[in-house]
Amino acid sequence: MKITTCYSVCGSFDFQLRSEVSYWKDLHSLSSMLVHPNFDPVAISFGPVAIRWYGITYLVAFAVSYWLGRLRIARAMAGRVSVAVLDDLLFFCVLGVVLGGRLGYVLFYKAGYYFSNPLEVFAVWHGGMSFHGGFLGVLLAIWWVARKHGLRWIEVTDFFAPLAPLAFAAVRLGNFINGELYGRVTDVPWGMVFRGGGPLPRHPSQLYQFGLEGVLLFVILWVYSSKPRPTAALSGAFLLGYGVLRFAVEYFREPDDFLGLLAFNLSMGQWLSAPMIAFGIGMLVWAWRRPQKV
């Protein structure tokens, strides 16, 4: 009886001790977690007029791309693309990004909802932009500008390819400021708690995309474009590079809650990036196998 009582008391004490240790570990873990700063999305307001950080990041994106384009022209790295062509590119690419990004979101992500509520397509203040839709809009804008100036579409895309990644980086900072498009739940030390993402830390996937699809891809393409390359090589390198990096980051990014994971446990972003990888490889093979005209 005494031995049984001793085991019972000791077991109870051991359980209580382990519980307290676990409690203090959890408390320490909670106190050391990073928390998203919850930035005010409005940068400046003048009465009813509000200028949002997200809009500013888009302006920065277009300004940086334009500056890099002028730099390439000044360094004689632009082929037949002139400042006049670049000016038209800026204007029509803005239209392509906004219209293509919105229509891409409507068609790729929530087609059923918008077909049932067609007027909501114009409610852009509710959010909803698709990179891949904006990308298609930019390709259409480049086609129009090339046709207008008597240039080949592919030589304009080769000129444009190194200008794009830093624009992506700026927009991903906007996503981070807004606390949107956060990553999956994680236990890595830099995991971050996002408003709307529950109490558990998540990958700050916006910053992953900033660093990979933005900064890293820019460095790769800028260095690659510093020497003459076959026609379509730069465009192919962009498609391959972006597609691979976006496909990889999607494993850390939280899938859209209204879609979840699709076939083969891949996200919509991965399925839309797969054709970019395939076309990129095809363009690089075609560029380097055809007669070299640089």
Buried (B, 14 or more C-beta within 10 A) or exposed (E): EEEEEEEEEEEEEEEEEEEEEEEEEEEEEEEEBEEBEEEEBEBEEEEEEEEBBBBBBBEBBBEBBBEBBEBBBEEEBBBEBEEEBBBBBBEBBBBBBBBBBBBBBBEBBBEEEBEEEEEBBEEEEEEBBBBBBBBBBBBBBBBBBBEEBEBBBBBBBBBBBBBBBBBBBBBBBBBBBBBBBBBBBBEEEEBBBBEEBEEEBBBBBBBBBBBBBBBBBBEBBBEBBEEEBBBBBBBBBBBBBBBBBBBBBBBBBBBBEEEEEEEEEBBBBBBBBBEBBEBBBBBBEBBEEEEEEE
